[in-house]
Amino acid sequence: MIGQKTLYSFFSPNPARKRRSRSPEPAGLGTGVAALAEESGDAAASPAKKARAGQDEPGTPPSSPLSPEQLVRIQRNKAAALLRLAARNVPAGFGESWKKHLGGEFGKPYFIKLMGFVAEERKHYTVYPPPHQVFTWTQMCDIRDVKVVILGQDPYHGPNQAHGLCFSVQRPVPPPPSLENIYRELSTDIDGFVHPGHGDLSGWAKQGVLLLNAVLTVRAHQANSHKERGWEQFTDAVVSWLNQNSSGLVFLLWGSYAQKKGSAIDRKRHHVLQTAHPSPLSVYRGFFGCRHFSKTNELLQKSGKKPIDWKEL
């Protein structure tokens, strides 16, 4: 059997290897999904084709058409084949509980194409965050334990900043301006909050605050360089799953980009707080004084959930 590439190979640049002679196969796994579907489809069609062939040939009795049960079985087999392909290609560092519910995305053509793009970028440029930190947001808490969702746009594109959580930077990198403004709002909104002296928001993530960027990778020093390559479709799937399968979540939508991405959230099922983005360009348009952190805790308590300790960083 011809070996399939894993998505880990897409994230991690590999040294050049000698190519083995093998039967022609298009680069990327997207065609693998299509081939599986076509293969299953051919299997489904072959009895019917045989039946038609039998009718076209004189002296050959016609075969019976496929029963509804057979058609259902064929569809199940096709779906199972696609799930097996996705299961073999889970990205490195993807949390187990998240994989269980989002794993179906990994076998879809758009995601396979996206992984190919990121792999090529890593061959020729520095890409942030490093491969093992792209999905840090899935490692911090179980998907069922998410209580708050903060939507960002693009990872930080400076050295040692991005590590898979929006607005967060690795220690000892100083907090960027947007995060400094978040801390400033916290100091007036949450009694006893003191600037932690670093920008690592892992303490929030471990409590169920999903810090999710719309785009999960970026070329060094080039903001939005991985925009519209497929990440948005994947993170839309994450938001959609949470919207449909959880209740009483608090979505914090800061700025027009996050508000557009969160436009489909069910306001009857969840709580949505919106204001300006905390960047220096827009922070005075409503972010300062929004009191989103204390309001979030009030809403969580109304939903019977434990509030977030915003001071735990």
Secondary structure as GFF3:
##gff-version 3
##sequence-region A 1 313
A	DSSP	alpha_helix	7	11	.	.	.	ID=ss1
A	DSSP	alpha_helix	30	56	.	.	.	ID=ss2
A	DSSP	alpha_helix	68	87	.	.	.	ID=ss3
A	DSSP	alpha_helix	96	102	.	.	.	ID=ss4
A	DSSP	three_ten_helix	103	107	.	.	.	ID=ss5
A	DSSP	alpha_helix	109	124	.	.	.	ID=ss6
A	DSSP	beta_strand	127	128	.	.	.	ID=ss7
A	DSSP	three_ten_helix	131	133	.	.	.	ID=ss8
A	DSSP	three_ten_helix	136	138	.	.	.	ID=ss9
A	DSSP	three_ten_helix	143	145	.	.	.	ID=ss10
A	DSSP	beta_strand	148	152	.	.	.	ID=ss11
A	DSSP	alpha_helix	177	189	.	.	.	ID=ss12
A	DSSP	alpha_helix	202	205	.	.	.	ID=ss13
A	DSSP	beta_strand	209	213	.	.	.	ID=ss14
A	DSSP	beta_strand	218	219	.	.	.	ID=ss15
A	DSSP	alpha_helix	231	245	.	.	.	ID=ss16
A	DSSP	beta_strand	250	254	.	.	.	ID=ss17
A	DSSP	alpha_helix	256	261	.	.	.	ID=ss18
A	DSSP	beta_strand	271	275	.	.	.	ID=ss19
A	DSSP	three_ten_helix	283	285	.	.	.	ID=ss20
A	DSSP	alpha_helix	292	302	.	.	.	ID=ss21
###
